[in-house]
Amino acid sequence: MEQIASAEDQEPLLAEGTCEDAELVQIDVEDESASNKDFVKISRLLYTSHFLSTWNNRVFEFGAFLFLAGAVPNTLLPASIYALSASAAAVIFSQWIGQRIDSVNRLNLIRQSIFGQRLAVAISCAVLSLLAWVPSLTNSIVALAAALTVLVAMGVVEKVCAVTTLISVERDWVVIIAGGDEDRLRRLNSLMRRIDLFCKLMGPLAISLVDGISPKIAILVTAGMTVVFLPVEYFAIARVYKAIPALRIPKDAPSRDDTVLGLTAHMSRWTRTTTTTLKWYTSHHVFLASLPLALLYITVLSFSGPMTVFLLALGVPSGALGGIRGVSALFELSATWIAPRIMKRIGPVRSGIWFLNWQAFCVTAACLCLWLDVPRIWAATGLVCTVALSRVGLWGFDMSAQFLIQDEVAEPDRGRFSSQESALQNLGEMVAFGSTIIFSRPEQFRYPAVMSAGAVGLAAVLYAIFVGLYKPTKHPPIFEILVLPTSRFVPAQDTNNTASPLNIDIKTKTMVTHVVLPTAAHTHTVIFLHGRDSTAAEFAPEFFESQASDGRTLQEIFPGIKWVFPSAPTIQSARFRTDMSQWFDMYRTETPHEQYPNSTNSIAVDRQLTEASAAITTIVDEEARFIGRDHFFLGGISQGCATAVDALLRMDQRLAGFIGMCSWLPGQSAYECTLGAKQTPVLLAHCENDETIDIRYGKELRDKLVKMGCNVEWHDYKEGGHWVNEPEGVDDMVAFIQQRLPG
């Protein structure tokens, strides 16, 4: 589905000759002739923005625990509650974060998350300053509870915004900027991680030294840096966005208007969406590489909140603690040099084994330091040293797993996959912080430490299973006609069509088709095409979330229908100069009929549409051999509907029906409607508030089909956006199908 690009997105912002003072030029990140000099310039701007974002995050992350420990000493409880709440928020909002990353304009999303993060830090610093300047407030349970409530709320906002920025930049922006060049991707990953670890080294050290002089000054410094760095960070990330055309491609995710839904409907949709996404995530072939990384977050053996407060309770000065954390960060920083070299020599899969085993060894040694009967100074020293050494394994494994995930997860699915991964990581942190709430006394710290070692051991076992099962895959680069006879995807045990619901991805060298089998006797088949910049596996579960007025989904209403969702090919956008999932190339979505100024590109678009239409027709022909055309529906949404319309108008025989939403009549050439198209009932629907494809194009499609002699049933709705109207639109679709079912 298409989204309108903002005015900022429509034309190149740094086109050659348009800005005399612009130091950057637009580059095609996948063009081998793109100079390394341009790549370095853009990378430096990305590093600048990432450094400022990470520096503020690391300073506040460490400072918050220092300031809380100073306000409420000799207990892990306030710090654990604060950390637990932030991690819980990251889990709860993970689905929302993933949807925003996959649908919202990249620059707008980053700017919103940066501003939200800085605002939350500023408010937190104001509350912490109040506690520092008026220490008597901590003697009042009501005042302390109120302050902690505000801090927890701002911690939640800061965490959600930080996770959004991290996933968006490291899992989406970086991959697009690298443009398919594995060496560039490895270099970007390494330097981004190096920046993170440098900030983790110097940020806590700097704020702890200032805190050693005066906690009040440390709070003011934290707030001051938040305000001062904000405009620079804004400017740097905007320059990167403007310099890379691929970042400005509108994201083709569903645009819905949910304002008319009640609380119950919202909760029901959230539950279904979360469940569907979690099932998709756990069934992904790199899930067993992602899960061990999440398990490593079930740890208190790191220089974060609980262990920081534990060491402070042992009498370690805050200045010394900052130095200790800095030394640990040096070890972590070394992993950014070690990991890429090991991955280059033995590959990311095997390097993950080495790093994970090293971490398991060091964490086990750290636990022994807490349980052996030795002097406190020796136990503390051994704990600090082994935990610092374990960080090499943690970050080395993190980089190995991240490289695997970036390479194996398709571009339209990265936000969804990474948000689920982040949710599990935050769930792991919740378990760790929850353990320190239960065992809140410093002398009980060794019990959560044992749990941490167990989590690392389990991660090693799961990753070993992944290594045994792993087979690298590549995403289909081109499009050819695909034949899908039913016998290929109906399992032997389902010959009577009585099996439970089953989703199958049919993979060939050219296309991936997502098939949802019927749960009752197979009576009809629907082939439905998704929109631009989406995939079949991503679109299908979102499509099935839509409910009729009785609360049921299309799958529940029609158990005898088999749903076939073909995936669009990967075609280069001539305008944005990057590959994307689309049935045919388009110049712009707000004027879908507009042709490319270059006639060569226009000819290529016509050929792409013809090939796509022919491929869909072939799928229809093959499926119809088994069930008959009178039991067959064709349809689509947005660009998928436009492609399906083109296929319909070329068919010689009638179908049971055609269902189209939010679309237009493709191409400039005149169509000659076939007898089969004239005899096929057509349902067209469009929402008035569709901001992607204006409803006037839907009405134009309706009028032209009627003029050709087609039997068209038209519905328009005030609400719904660039998607299916709920519930009225779903009801109309159900009625249209039911009228054409036997009996």
N, C-alpha and C positions, 0 to 999 in steps of 0.2 A: 504494500500500500504506500502511496506517495504522500509526502508532506511538503507543503510549500516552503521553499527556502525563504528566509528573511531577505530584506533588501540588501543586507550585508553579504548574503550568500549568492546573489544572483549573478554577479559579474566578478571577474578576478579583481581583487583589491590592490594587488601590487603588480599589475600588468606592466610589461616593459614600456617605458616611456610615459607612464601616467603619473608617476610620483618622482620628481627629480631628486628628492632627498631620501628616497627609500634605498637602504643599503641591501635589502634582500630582493631576490628575484624569485618568481614562481618556478618551481621545478617539478618535473614528473618523477615521482619517487621510484617508479618502476622502469624508467628509461635508463639504460646502461650508460648513456652519454651524459647523464646528469653529473655535474662536477662534484668532487668531494668537498670543494671549497664551500659550495652552497649548503651541502649537508652539514658541514661543521658549523656554519653560521646559525642554521636553524637549531641544531643540537644545543648550541651554547645558550640560546634563548630558552629552550626547554629546560636545560639544566638550571638556569637562573631561577625560573619560576618554581621548579621542583625544590631547589635549595631553600628558597625563602619559605615555601609552604612547609617543608619538612623541618626546617630550623624552628619555626614558631611552634609546630606541633610537638617536637621533642622537648623544647624548653618548657612548655606548659605541662606536658605529660609528666615530666620529672618534678617540676616545680610544684604542681598541685599536691603531690604526695608529701613533699617537704613541708609545704605550708600547712597541710592538714595535720601532719605529725607534730608540727610545732604548736598548733592550736589545741590539739587533743592528744597529748603524749601517752606513752605506755600502753597502747592498745592498737591492734590491727583492724578493729571493727569499722571506724569511719572510712578509712581508706579502702577497705574491702567492699563496703556498701557502695561507695562511689564508683569503684571499678566494675563491680558486678552490674550495676544499673546501666553503665555505658555499654558494656558488652551485650547485655540483654536487648538494648535498643538496636544495636547493630544486627542482631538476629531477627528481631521482629520486623524491622524495616528492610531486610535484605531483598525481598521480592520487589518492593517499591523502588529500591535503589537500582536493581537490575533493569526494571522496566524503564526508568528514566534514562539510564545510560544507553539503552537500545533504541530510545525514541526521541529524546530531547536534543535539540541543537547542541553540538558539543561545546561550543564556546559559552553559550548561555548557561549550560549545566555547570561548567567549571567555575564561572564567575559567581553563580549563586552559592555553590558549596564553599568557595573561598570566603565570601562575605559572611555567610552563616557561621563559619568556623571562627572568624575573627571577632564577630559580635559576641559569640558565646564566651570566648576567652576574656574579652573586655569586661563583660558582666561578672564573670567568675572572679576576676582580679579585684573588682569593686567590692564584692562580698568578702573576699579574703583580706582585703585592706581594712575593712570594718572590724573584722575579728582581731587583726593584728594591732590596730590603734585603740580598740576598746576591748581589752582582754576579759573584762568582767562579763561580757556577753556569754562566754563559754560556761559561766557558773549557772546560767539560766537554761533549764532544759528546753523551754519553749523557744527562746532565742536561738539556741544552738540547733534545735531541730529545724527551725525556719531557715537558718543559714545553710544547713546541710541539704535541705530540700531544693533550694535555689541552685546550689552547687551541683547537685545530682541532675537537675533539669538541664542546666547549661552543659554539663558533661555529656548528656545524651545528645544534645544538638551538635556539640563539637565532634563527638564520635561519628555520628551519622554523616556529617559533612566531610570529615576526614576520610572515611571509608569510600565515599563517593568520589572524592578527588583521587585517591590512591588507585582504585580500580579503573577509573576512566582514563587516567594518564598512563599507568603502567601496563594495563591489559588491552587498551584500545588505541590511544594516541601513538604509543611507541611502535606498535605493530604496523600501523598505517604509515608512519614516518619512515620506517625501515623499508617499506615497499617490497617485501618478499625477499630481500637480501639478508641471508642468514648471518653473514659477518656483521652487517650493520645492526641487526637485531641483537646479536650477542654483545656487541659493543655498547649499544644503548642500555640494554639490561644491566650490564656490568657497571657502567658509570652511574646510572640511576640508583642502583643499590649502593654504590660507593658513596654517593651523596647522602643517602639515608644513613649509612653507618658513620660517616663523618659528623653529621649533625647529632647522631646518637652519642658520639664521642665528645664533641666539643660543647654541645648545648647543655647537657646536664652538668658538665664540669664548670662551664661559665656561670650558670645560675646558682650552683652550689657554692662557688667561691663568693659570689655576691651575697648569698644567703648567710654565709659564715660571717660576713661583715655586718649585715643588717637584713633580717627577713622583710622588713617594710620596704627597703630599697629594692630588694629582689622582686617583690610583687609589682612595684612601679615600673621596673625595667621590663618585666614580662609584658605588661600592658602597653608600654611605650613601643616596644618592637612590633607588637601586633598592629598598631596603628600606622607606624612609619613604613613598614614593609608592604602594606596592602596595595598602594597604587603601583609600585614597581612590579609586583607579582601580576597584577591585572594586565599591565602593558606588555610584559614579556610573553605571557601565554596568548594574548591576542595577536602578537606578531607571528608566532608559530602558526596559529590558526589561519591567518591570512596568507602565509607563504606556502602552505601545503593545500593544493586544490582538493585532494581526496578527503581532507577533514571537513570540507564544506559541503560534501554531498548530503542532501537531505536524507534523513533516516526514514525508511519506509515501514514504520511500525503503526499499529492501529491507533487512531486518534478517536477517543470515545468521549462522550459527554455523559458522565455518571451522576450529574446533579439531581436527576429525577429519581434516582434509586434511594430507597430507604436504608436505614441502618442494617436491617436484617439481610437485605439483598447485598449490601456492601460486604458484610461479614461472610455471607455464603460465597460470593465471588472470590473474596480473599482466600477463603479456605480451599476452594477448588483450584484456584490458580497456584497457591503454595503447594498443594498436594501434587498437582500435575507437574509443576516445575521440579519438585523434589524427585519424583519418579523418573523424569527425564534425566536429571543430573546423576542419579545413582545408576542408571542404565548406560550412561556414556562410557565408552571404552577406556577413557583415562581417569575414571572415577577412583580407581584403586591407587592412582598416583596422587590424586588430590586429597583423598581422605587421610593418608598418613601425615600430610602437611598440617591438616587441621588438628590431628591428635597431638602434634608437638606443642600446640597452644595450651594443652592441659598441663600446665607447669607453673610452679612457684619458684623454680630454680632459674631465675633470670633477674636481671637488675631492674625490675619494675616495682610496682607498688608494694606487694606483700614482703618481698625480700628486702626492699629498701627500708621499710618500717622495722623489720626484724633486726637488721644490722644497726639501725639507729637505737633500738631498744637495748642492744648489746653494748652501746656506748661509743659506737663509731661516729666521729664528728662528720657533719654534713659535707665539709670541705674534702675530707679524706674519702668519703663515700663517692663524691663526684669524680675524684681521681681514680678510684677503683672501677667505677662504671666506664670511665674513659679508657682504661687499660683493656677492659672487656671489649669495648667498641673497636679497639685496635685489632684485636683478634678477629672480630667480625669483619672488619675492613679488609683484612688479609684474605678472607674468603672470596672477595670480589676479584682478586688477582688469581687466586688458586683455582677457583671453580671453572672459569672459562678455559683455562689451559688444560685442565683435566678433561672437561667435556669435549674439547677439540681432539684430544688424544684417544679417549675411550668411549666417547658419546655420553649424552645426558642420562641415559638409563642406567648404565653401569656406574657412572660417577655418583648417582643418587645412592646406590648401595654403599659405597665407600664412606660418604659423608654421614649417612644415617647410622652406620655401625660405629663410627668415631664418636658421634654424639651419645649413643647408648653407653659406650664405655665410660665417657667422662661423667655422665649423669649418675651412673651407678657408683662411681668413686665419690661424687658429691654426697650421695646419701650415706655412704659409709662414714664420712666425716661427721655427720650429725648423730650417728648412732654409736660410734666408738667412744669408749671412756677415756678421753684425752683432755688436756687442759683447754679451756675455752678459746684461748688465743690461737692454739694449733688447729682446733676445729674450724674456727672462723677463717683462718688463712687457707686451710685446705679447701673449704667450701668456695671461697672466692676464686681460687686458682682453677679448680675443676670446672666451675660454672663458666668462667671466662674461656677456657679451652673448648668447652662444649659448644660455644657459639660459632666456632668455625664449622662444625658439622651441621648446625642448624641452618646457617645462611647458605652453605654450600649445597645442602639438599634443597633448600628453597629455590635457589637459582636453577638447579637441575630440573625440578618439578615444574617450575614456571616456564622454562623453555619448552618442555614437553607439551604443556597445556596450550601455550601460544601457538605451537605448531599443529596440534591435533584438533583444536576446537575451531569450528568455522567462524568467520568474521561476524555474521549476524547473531551468533549465539554467545559471543564472548562475554557480554554484559550479564546475561542470564546465568551462564556457568560460573563466572567469577563472583557474582553476588551470592550464589549458593555456597561456594567455597568459603567466602568471607563469613557467611552466616555460621557455618560449622566451626570456623576458627574462633569466632566470638563466643560460640556455645562452649568451646573448649576453655576459653578464658573464664566464662561464667562458672564452669565446674571448678576451676582452680581457685577463683575468688570465693566461691561458696565454701570451699574446704577451709579457707582461712577465716571465714565467719564462724564456722563450727569450731575450729581449733584456733581461737583468736588470741590465746596467750602465747607470747614469744617462745616459751619452753615447749610448746606443742607443734612448733613449725616442722619438726621432722616427719610428722605423719603426712601432711600434704606433699612433702618431698618424696616419700615412697610412692605415692600415687603418680607423681610426675615421671619417675623412672619406669613405672609400669606402662604409662602411655607411650613412652619412647619405644619400649620393647614391642608393644602391640603394633605400632607404626612400622617397625622393621619387618614384622611378620607379614603384614598386609602388602607392603611394598615388594617383598620377595614374591608374593603371589602374583602381583601385577607384572613383575619382570618375566615370570614364567608364561604369562598369557599374552604379553604385549606383542602386537603386530602393527607397525606404522601404517598409517593411511594417508592418502592425499585426496584433496577435494577435486571434483570434476572440473576441468578447465574449459571444455567446449560443449557444444550441443549437437546431437544427432537424433535421428528418429529412433524411438525406443518402442519395442514390442513387449507387451505385458500380458501374455495369456494367463488366465486365472490359475491354471495348474501350477504356475511357478510359485505362487504365494499362498495357496490354500494348503495347510498342513494335512497330512494323511489322516490324523484323528479328527479333522473338521469336515470330512466329506459329507456329513449329514447336516452341516451348518448348525451344530448345537454347542459349539465350543464357547468358552467365555470370551469377553472382548479381547482383541489382540491387535496391537499396533506393530507394523512391520515396515522397515525401511528397505526397499528394493534398491540395491546399489549396482550400478554398472559403471563402465568407464566413462559414461557420458551424462548420466542423470541419476538422481536419487528420488524415488517416489515413495511417499508415505501412505500406507494402506491401513485402514481401520476396518477389520472384518466384522460382519454382522453377528449378533448374539442369538438370533433366531434363524428360521429358514430363510435363505437368501432369495429375495424376490426382486430387488432393484439395486442399481448401482448409480452412484453420483460421482462424477469427476469434477473437482472444483479447483480452480487455479488461484493461487495467492498473488499478492501484489508485488511491486518492485522492491528489491533490497530485503526480501524475506526468504524463508525456506519453508518447505512443506512441513518438516518436523516442528518448526517454530509456530507456523500458522495454525495447524490442525488443532492443537489443544486450546489455543486462544479462541478459535472459531466455535469450538464445542462448549465454551464457557457461557455463550449467549443462551438466555432462557426465554421460554414462552411464558404467557401469563399464568399458567398453572405451575410454574417453577421448574418444569422439566426442560432438558436439553434435547437437541435434535437426535442424539444417539439414543436417548431414552424413549423418545416418541416413536422412532422408526428403528426398531431392533433388527428388522430384516434387510436394512440397506447396508451395502458395502460402500465405504467412502474411499475414494482414490484421490490423493493430493500429489500431483507431479511437482517437482522442484524446477524452477527456472534455471536456465544455463547461466554461467558466468560470462558476461559480455563486457568488454571495455566501454566505458562512457567516453565518447569522443570529446564531450564538453569538459568533464572533470579529469580526464586522462588517468583513469584508474579502473580496475575491474570491479564489477558489482553484479549481484544476482538480479537479472531482469529478463523478461521475455523478448524485448527488443529495446534498443537504445532510444532515449527521449531527450529532446533539447531542454524542455522545462515542463513542469507539471501544471503550472497555473494556466498555460496555454497548450494543452496536450496535442493540438493539431499542428502546432508550429514545427516547421521542418528546419533542419540544420542549414545554415547559409551555404555550406559547402555541398555541392551536388553529389560528390562522392560519398559523403556520410549519409545523405538521404537515401541513396541507392542501397547502401549497406543496411539501413534500417528496414527498408522494404523487404530485403532478402531475409533479414532476421525474423520479421513477422511472418513471412511466408513459410519459412522453415519451422517456426514454432507451431503455426497453425497446422501444417502437415503432420508434425509429430503428434499433436493432440488428436488429430483425425485418425491416425494409425492406432493410437491407444483405444479410441472409441470403437474402431472396427474390430480390433482383437477382443475387447471385452464383450461386444455385442454378439460375437460368435457363440458365447456361452449363455447369454441371458436374453438376447434380443433387443433391438433398438427401441421397441415400445416400452421397455422396462428400464430405460436408460436416461439419466438426466446429465446435462452439461451445464457448467456455470463458472463463476469467478467473481472476484472483487477487484476494483480498480484496474490496474494494467492487466491483471489476470483475466478480468471480464472482457476487456477490449480484445485480448488475444482469442478468447473463447468465442466472441461474436464473429471475428474474422473466420474462425473454423466453421461456425454454424452456417454462415452465408455461403460456404463452399460445399456443404453436404447435400448429396442427392436424395437421401432418405430421411424421413422424419424421426425425431426422438420423442421420448415421453414428455420432455419439457426442458426449458432453458431458464436458468436463474442468474440474474446479473445485478450487481450492486455497485454504486459509487463509480460510474465509469463513463465512457464516451465511445464514439465510433472511430476506430483508428484509421490513419492514413488519409490522404487527400483524394485518392482515386475513387471513381464511382463504383459502387458494388452492384452486381446483378444477382438478385436474390434467387436462389434455387427453389425448386418445388419442395424439397425436404425442409428448407428453412421456413417457407410459408406455412407448412402444415404443422410445424413445431410450436406449441404454446410457449409464450415468452413472458416471464415475470421480471420487471425492472423496478428497482427501488433506489431511492436517493434521499439523503437528509439535507434539509435546508441550511443547516449550520456546518456543512462540510467545507472546511477551510482548505482542503487539499485539491479536490476536483470540484469546481463549482457546479451546483445543481443544474445550471443552464446547459451544461454539456450532457448531463443525463437526459434532460428533456429533448435535447437535439437528437440524441440517439433514439429515443422513443419515437419521435416524429418521423425520422428517416426510415426506421423499421416499419412503421405503419404505412408510410408511403410506398414502400416496397411490396406491401401486401402481407406482412407478418401479423399474427394475432398477438397483440401486446397487452398485458395487464400491468398498469402503472400504479405505484404507490410512492408518495413523498411524505416525509415526516419532519416536524419542526426540530426535533432533537436527535442526537445520535452521532454527530460528527462524521468522520470518514470510516464508518464501521456499520455494523448491523444495528438497527434501532431495536431497543428492548423495552417492553416485550412485544409491542405491536408489530414490529417488523418481522420478528420470529414467528408470530402467529400467522401473518400473511404468507410466509414461506411454507409453514406447516400446512395451511389450507390449500395452497397451490399444489403441493406434492400429494396430499391426501385425495384430492379430486382426480388424480391420475393413477391411483392405486386400485387394484382389482377389488371388487366387493364394496 
